[in-house]
Amino acid sequence: MSPAKTKRKLTKPGEKNLTAHGPSAGPKVRGENELRAIADTVLRLAKSRGIPETEVHVEEIVSALTRFAGNTIHQHVAEQGITVSIRTAADSRTARVTTNRVDEDSLRAALENSLSLAASQPKDPQLLRMLPRQKYPRVNRYIPATALLSAEDRARAVKRVCDLADKRGQDAAGIFESGQTHSLLANSQGLTAAYRQTQAEFSVTFQQGSAASWAKANGADVRNFDPQKLAQTASDKAILAQNPIELPPGHYTVILEPAAVLDLVGFLFYDFAATAVQDKRSCFAERMGKAVFGKNISITDDAYHPAQLGAPFDGEGYPRQQVSLVEKGVLRNLVYSRRSGKVAHTNPTGHGFPLPNEYGEAPLNLVVAGGSSSIPEMIASTDRGLLVTRLWYIREVEPYEKVMTGMTRDGLFLVEHGKVTRSVRNFRFNQSVLEMLRNVERLGEARRATGEEAFEMVVPPMKIGNFHFSEATKF
């Protein structure tokens, strides 16, 4: 691109003073060899210092965001940053220090700080030696089309969304974000693990009067979702969401769209951690081998599922394993770090967090198996119930039955005699997730879902009986 084209107006009717600066190609990103050189510098300094064990995690993140509201783009931002996290271990003590400077003097200072901090820690007799070299399955989550997405590309997509809102007399607001992450983990025992991924996300809220609805999607490949289709869905729902009626609290049949399923089921992720079960902090304590959900519920942790994101190794560099957690409602397995695996006399599963930490491990790539139904079929099969777009402000009330409270938002609709008839004023719910997953009547196709309360997972829409709404909200 010529210098004359590095500053281009990105406008639609009514926009003013909106410019993007710099070439569309985006910032220069370090390659694996450059990250490796940083790690090698730290390991060389550690060796010369006589430190028994050293671990280095180098991560560079590039992100760019287009923000819009009132049918107008009002902000473009872009960030690029690198962090170097150094863990030293000596005499059964360990500590970690992080810096964002990569010159040799700064790396040496961070290394010395880590060693000094480790020396002040109590001895940990269960501290394991760092891992030697490992082999990892290949994953490809770096998509050039996403990496090359420019401010102009995002602005054009947002303009089409805002044009739709203008045409319908609605207000649209949201974000369109894209970026990439490069990381490398290395230690003094010869382990090296590298990973890179791209990620794009689009989120939009349409408002018409006091009614609103919402849609959101993300993934490694920006071509896997269409902002215009997401906007169309949110716009249609905002029209339907006008003039809600108030229903009495009680138990209802609900049809949860994937975002609503995600934001409830996502709260279970740490309960599958062996450390949480060993410490009696999990709702699955004393429930191994027992039926905890209905027979139509199966859950795995699968870092290699095509809809997932994330590295094929954990915080210590151990290869991530596919783990069948729940089979036809029965709790079969947990996930283990190296440490919790040793305590339980079983193999680790590659789910440990970077050391030192107090949490141990957790599954970060949950997949809830789907079924053959669809949301239209669920609606058609329902005599009276509620269609739920999403949930928010979710909090845990009781941990051992996983009772959660929160509210519906951005589209709650009454279903009568197999059809969506009108909108309903939002409800607060008080509902056990364990009970909820025992009352699932129908499952749709599992897909990557994204919400606001839990990290992304692969989940199906669900039709659920006897869901408890405790009171109507004021909006």
C-alpha positions in Angstrom: 0.0 0.0 0.0 1.3 3.4 -0.9 1.9 6.1 1.8 -1.0 8.1 0.3 -3.3 5.3 1.2 -2.2 4.6 4.8 -4.8 7.1 6.1 -8.3 6.4 4.8 -11.7 7.7 6.0 -14.0 4.9 7.2 -17.4 6.5 7.1 -21.1 6.0 6.6 -23.7 8.7 6.4 -23.7 10.7 9.6 -20.1 9.7 10.7 -17.5 12.3 11.2 -13.8 12.4 11.9 -13.3 8.7 11.7 -9.9 7.6 10.4 -7.7 4.5 10.5 -4.0 4.9 10.5 -1.3 2.7 9.2 -1.2 0.0 6.5 -3.9 -2.7 6.4 -1.2 -5.4 6.7 -1.1 -4.7 10.4 1.8 -4.9 12.9 4.9 -7.1 12.5 4.5 -10.2 14.6 7.4 -12.1 15.9 7.9 -15.6 14.5 8.6 -18.8 16.5 12.4 -18.4 16.1 12.3 -14.9 17.6 10.3 -16.2 20.6 12.7 -19.1 20.9 15.7 -16.7 20.9 14.1 -14.8 23.9 13.6 -18.1 25.8 17.2 -19.3 24.9 18.6 -16.0 26.4 16.8 -16.7 29.7 17.9 -20.3 29.8 21.5 -19.3 29.0 21.5 -16.7 31.8 20.0 -19.3 34.2 22.6 -21.9 33.3 25.5 -19.4 33.8 23.9 -18.5 37.2 23.8 -22.2 38.2 20.0 -22.3 38.7 18.9 -25.9 38.8 15.7 -25.6 36.9 14.2 -22.7 34.8 11.0 -22.4 32.8 10.2 -19.6 30.3 6.9 -18.8 28.8 7.0 -16.1 26.0 3.7 -14.8 24.6 2.9 -12.1 22.1 -0.6 -10.9 21.6 -1.9 -8.7 18.8 -5.5 -7.5 18.9 -7.5 -4.9 17.1 -11.1 -3.7 17.9 -13.7 -1.8 16.0 -16.4 -0.5 18.4 -19.8 1.0 17.3 -22.9 2.4 19.0 -25.8 4.5 17.9 -25.3 3.1 14.4 -21.9 4.7 14.1 -18.4 3.5 14.4 -16.8 5.5 17.2 -13.5 3.7 17.9 -10.7 1.7 16.4 -8.0 0.5 18.8 -5.1 -1.8 18.3 -2.7 -3.3 20.8 0.5 -5.4 20.6 2.3 -6.7 23.6 4.8 -9.3 24.7 5.2 -10.9 28.1 8.0 -13.2 29.3 7.1 -15.3 32.4 10.1 -16.9 34.2 9.8 -19.7 36.8 12.8 -20.9 38.7 13.0 -23.9 41.0 15.7 -24.8 43.5 15.7 -26.8 46.8 11.9 -27.6 46.5 11.0 -24.0 46.2 9.6 -22.2 43.1 8.4 -18.8 42.1 7.4 -17.0 38.9 8.1 -13.4 37.7 6.7 -11.8 34.6 8.1 -8.9 32.5 7.2 -7.1 29.3 10.8 -6.2 28.4 12.9 -8.5 26.3 16.4 -6.9 26.4 19.0 -9.1 28.1 19.4 -6.8 31.1 15.6 -6.9 31.8 15.5 -10.7 31.4 18.4 -11.1 33.7 16.7 -8.9 36.3 13.5 -10.9 36.1 15.4 -14.1 36.4 17.1 -12.8 39.6 13.8 -11.6 41.0 12.3 -15.1 40.4 15.2 -16.8 42.2 15.0 -14.3 45.1 11.3 -14.8 45.4 11.6 -18.6 45.3 14.2 -18.5 48.1 11.7 -16.8 50.3 9.0 -19.5 49.8 8.5 -22.5 52.1 9.7 -25.8 50.7 7.1 -27.8 48.8 7.9 -31.5 49.2 5.4 -32.3 46.4 7.1 -30.1 43.8 7.9 -32.1 40.7 10.9 -31.7 38.4 10.2 -29.9 35.2 9.3 -32.0 32.2 11.7 -33.2 29.6 11.0 -32.9 25.8 7.5 -34.0 24.8 5.6 -34.8 21.6 2.4 -33.0 20.7 -0.4 -33.6 18.3 -0.6 -31.1 15.5 -3.3 -28.4 15.5 -3.8 -25.6 13.0 -5.6 -22.6 14.5 -3.7 -19.9 12.7 -5.9 -18.7 9.8 -4.3 -16.1 7.5 -7.7 -14.6 6.6 -8.2 -13.7 10.2 -4.6 -12.5 10.8 -4.9 -10.2 7.7 -8.3 -8.7 8.7 -7.9 -4.9 8.6 -9.7 -2.0 10.2 -11.2 -1.3 6.8 -12.5 -4.9 6.6 -14.1 -4.7 10.0 -15.5 -1.2 9.3 -17.2 -2.4 6.1 -18.9 -5.3 7.9 -20.0 -3.0 10.7 -21.4 -0.4 8.2 -23.7 -3.1 6.8 -24.9 -3.9 10.2 -25.5 -0.2 11.0 -27.3 0.2 7.7 -29.7 -2.5 8.7 -30.4 -0.8 12.0 -31.0 2.6 10.3 -33.4 1.0 7.8 -35.5 -0.5 10.6 -35.4 2.4 13.0 -33.2 0.5 15.5 -30.0 1.3 17.4 -27.1 -1.1 16.9 -24.0 -1.3 19.2 -21.2 -3.8 19.6 -17.7 -4.8 18.7 -15.8 -6.5 15.9 -12.4 -7.8 17.1 -9.6 -9.7 15.5 -6.1 -10.7 16.5 -3.6 -13.4 17.0 -1.5 -15.0 19.8 2.0 -16.6 19.5 3.5 -18.4 22.5 6.4 -20.6 23.3 7.2 -22.6 26.4 10.7 -23.9 27.1 12.6 -25.2 30.1 16.1 -26.2 31.1 15.2 -29.9 30.8 15.0 -29.6 27.0 11.2 -29.1 26.6 10.1 -26.7 23.9 6.4 -26.2 23.0 5.2 -23.6 20.5 1.7 -22.6 19.5 -0.1 -19.8 17.6 -3.7 -19.0 16.8 -5.9 -16.4 15.4 -9.2 -15.3 16.8 -12.1 -13.1 15.7 -15.2 -12.1 17.5 -18.3 -10.2 16.6 -21.0 -9.1 19.1 -24.0 -6.9 18.5 -27.0 -5.6 20.5 -30.0 -4.2 18.6 -32.4 -2.0 20.5 -35.9 -0.8 19.5 -37.5 1.4 22.1 -37.0 -0.5 25.4 -36.7 -3.8 23.7 -33.3 -5.3 22.9 -31.7 -8.5 21.6 -28.2 -9.7 21.0 -26.0 -12.1 19.0 -22.4 -13.1 19.3 -19.9 -15.5 17.7 -16.1 -16.1 17.7 -13.5 -18.5 16.4 -10.1 -18.9 14.8 -11.5 -18.4 11.3 -13.4 -15.1 10.7 -15.1 -16.8 7.7 -16.9 -19.2 10.0 -19.5 -16.6 11.0 -21.3 -13.9 9.2 -21.8 -10.5 11.1 -24.7 -9.7 8.8 -26.6 -12.9 9.7 -25.9 -12.4 13.4 -27.2 -8.8 13.1 -30.3 -9.9 11.2 -31.1 -12.4 14.0 -30.7 -9.8 16.7 -32.7 -7.2 14.8 -35.6 -9.6 14.2 -35.6 -10.5 17.9 -35.6 -6.9 19.0 -38.7 -6.3 16.9 -40.4 -9.4 18.5 -39.2 -8.3 22.0 -41.4 -5.2 22.2 -44.3 -4.8 24.6 -43.4 -7.8 26.9 -46.0 -9.3 29.2 -45.2 -10.2 32.8 -45.7 -13.8 33.8 -45.8 -15.2 37.3 -42.7 -16.9 38.7 -42.6 -20.7 38.8 -41.4 -23.7 37.0 -41.4 -23.6 33.2 -40.3 -25.7 30.2 -37.5 -23.7 28.6 -35.7 -23.8 25.3 -32.1 -22.6 26.0 -30.2 -21.3 23.0 -26.5 -22.3 22.9 -25.3 -19.1 24.6 -27.7 -19.7 27.5 -26.6 -23.3 27.8 -22.9 -22.3 27.8 -23.3 -19.7 30.5 -24.8 -22.2 32.9 -22.9 -25.4 32.1 -19.7 -23.4 31.9 -19.8 -23.0 35.7 -19.1 -26.7 36.0 -15.7 -26.6 34.4 -13.7 -26.5 37.6 -15.8 -29.1 39.3 -14.2 -31.7 36.9 -10.7 -30.9 38.3 -9.2 -33.6 40.4 -7.7 -31.0 42.8 -11.2 -29.6 43.5 -12.6 -33.1 44.1 -9.6 -34.0 46.4 -10.2 -30.8 48.4 -14.0 -31.4 48.6 -14.6 -28.1 46.7 -16.4 -29.8 43.8 -20.0 -30.7 43.3 -18.7 -34.1 42.1 -17.1 -35.0 45.4 -18.2 -38.6 46.3 -20.0 -38.9 43.0 -17.5 -40.7 40.8 -19.2 -43.5 38.9 -22.6 -42.3 39.8 -25.4 -40.9 37.5 -25.2 -37.1 38.0 -27.1 -36.1 34.9 -29.7 -37.6 32.6 -28.8 -40.4 30.3 -28.8 -38.1 27.3 -25.9 -36.0 28.6 -22.3 -36.9 27.7 -19.4 -34.4 28.2 -15.8 -34.7 27.0 -12.8 -32.4 27.2 -11.3 -32.3 23.7 -8.6 -29.8 22.8 -8.6 -31.2 19.3 -12.2 -30.6 18.4 -12.3 -28.5 15.2 -14.4 -25.8 16.9 -12.1 -25.3 19.8 -9.2 -22.9 20.5 -6.2 -23.3 22.7 -2.8 -25.0 22.8 -2.3 -28.8 22.7 -0.3 -28.6 25.9 -0.9 -27.4 29.4 0.8 -24.9 31.6 3.7 -27.2 32.3 4.0 -28.4 28.7 2.3 -31.8 29.2 0.3 -32.9 26.1 -3.4 -32.4 26.5 -5.5 -35.6 26.4 -9.0 -36.1 25.2 -11.0 -37.1 28.4 -14.5 -38.5 28.5 -15.9 -36.9 31.7 -19.5 -37.9 31.6 -20.9 -40.9 29.7 -24.7 -41.1 29.4 -25.1 -39.1 32.6 -22.5 -41.0 34.6 -19.4 -39.3 36.0 -16.5 -41.4 34.6 -13.4 -39.3 34.8 -11.7 -36.2 36.0 -8.8 -34.1 34.6 -5.4 -34.2 36.3 -2.3 -32.1 36.5 1.0 -33.9 37.1 0.7 -33.2 40.8 -2.9 -34.3 41.3 -2.3 -37.3 39.2 0.6 -38.3 41.4 -1.7 -37.9 44.5 -4.4 -40.1 42.9 -1.8 -42.6 41.5 -3.0 -42.0 38.0 -1.6 -40.4 34.8 -1.9 -36.7 34.3 -4.3 -35.6 31.5 -2.5 -32.4 30.4 -4.9 -29.9 32.1 -2.5 -28.3 34.7 -2.2 -24.6 35.0 1.2 -22.9 35.1 3.0 -23.3 38.4 2.9 -22.1 41.1 -0.9 -22.0 41.5 -3.5 -23.1 44.0 -6.1 -24.4 41.5 -4.3 -27.3 40.0 -6.1 -28.0 36.8 -9.3 -27.7 34.8 -10.8 -28.7 31.5 -10.8 -25.7 29.1 -12.2 -27.4 26.0 -15.5 -28.9 27.1 -17.8 -30.5 24.5 -21.4 -31.4 25.4 -22.7 -33.9 23.0 -25.7 -32.9 21.0 -28.8 -34.6 19.6 -30.9 -34.6 16.5 -33.4 -31.9 17.3 -33.4 -28.2 16.3 -34.7 -25.1 18.0 -37.7 -24.9 15.6 -38.5 -28.5 16.4 -38.1 -27.8 20.1 -40.5 -24.9 19.8 -43.0 -27.0 17.7 -43.0 -29.7 20.4 -43.7 -27.3 23.3 -47.3 -26.6 24.4 -46.3 -23.8 26.7 -42.8 -22.7 27.6 -40.1 -20.0 27.3 -37.4 -19.4 24.6 -34.3 -18.0 26.3 -31.7 -16.1 24.2 -29.1 -15.7 26.9 -28.5 -15.3 30.7 -26.4 -12.8 32.6 -25.1 -11.8 36.1 -24.9 -15.5 37.1 -23.7 -16.3 40.6 -23.3 -19.5 42.6 -25.7 -19.9 45.5 -24.9 -23.4 46.7 -21.8 -25.2 45.4 -22.5 -28.8 46.1 -25.8 -29.0 44.1 -24.5 -26.2 41.8 -27.5 -23.9 42.5 -27.0 -20.8 40.4 -28.9 -17.5 40.2 -29.0 -15.0 37.4 -31.4 -13.3 35.0 -32.6 -13.7 31.4 -31.6 -11.0 29.0 -31.9 -9.8 25.4 -34.8 -11.9 24.3 -37.2 -14.0 26.4 -40.2 -15.2 24.5 -43.4 -17.1 25.3 -44.0 -20.4 23.3 -47.7 -21.5 23.1 -49.0 -24.4 21.1 -45.8 -24.9 19.2 -45.2 -21.2 18.2 -43.4 -18.2 19.6 -46.2 -15.8 20.4 -44.8 -12.8 22.2 -42.1 -11.4 24.4 -42.0 -11.8 28.2 -40.5 -9.6 30.9 -37.2 -10.9 32.1 -37.0 -13.4 35.0 -34.5 -14.1 37.8 -33.8 -17.8 38.1 -32.6 -20.1 40.9 -31.7 -23.4 39.4 -29.4 -26.3 40.2 -27.3 -27.1 37.1 -27.2 -30.7 38.2 -31.0 -30.9 38.3 -31.3 -29.0 35.0 -29.1 -31.6 33.2 -31.3 -34.3 34.6 -34.4 -32.7 33.0 -33.2 -32.2 29.4 -35.9 -33.4 27.0 -34.3 -32.6 23.7 -30.8 -31.7 22.4 -29.9 -29.9 19.2 -26.6 -30.0 17.2 -23.6 -29.1 19.3 -21.8 -26.0 18.1 -19.2 -23.5 19.4 -21.0 -21.0 21.5 -19.9 -17.8 23.2 -21.6 -15.8 25.9 -20.7 -13.4 28.6 -20.4 -15.4 31.8 -18.2 -18.5 30.8 -15.4 -19.2 28.3 -16.3 -20.6 24.9 -17.4 -24.3 24.7 -19.1 -26.6 22.2 -22.7 -27.1 23.4 -26.1 -27.8 21.9 -29.4 -25.9 22.4 -31.5 -27.7 25.0 -35.2 -28.1 25.8 -35.5 -28.5 29.6 -38.4 -29.2 31.8 -39.2 -27.8 35.3 -36.7 -24.8 35.1 -37.2 -22.6 38.2 -37.8 -18.8 37.8 -38.0 -17.2 41.2 -39.3 -13.7 40.3 -39.8 -11.2 37.4 -37.3 -8.4 37.0 -38.1 -4.7 36.6 -37.1 -4.6 32.9 
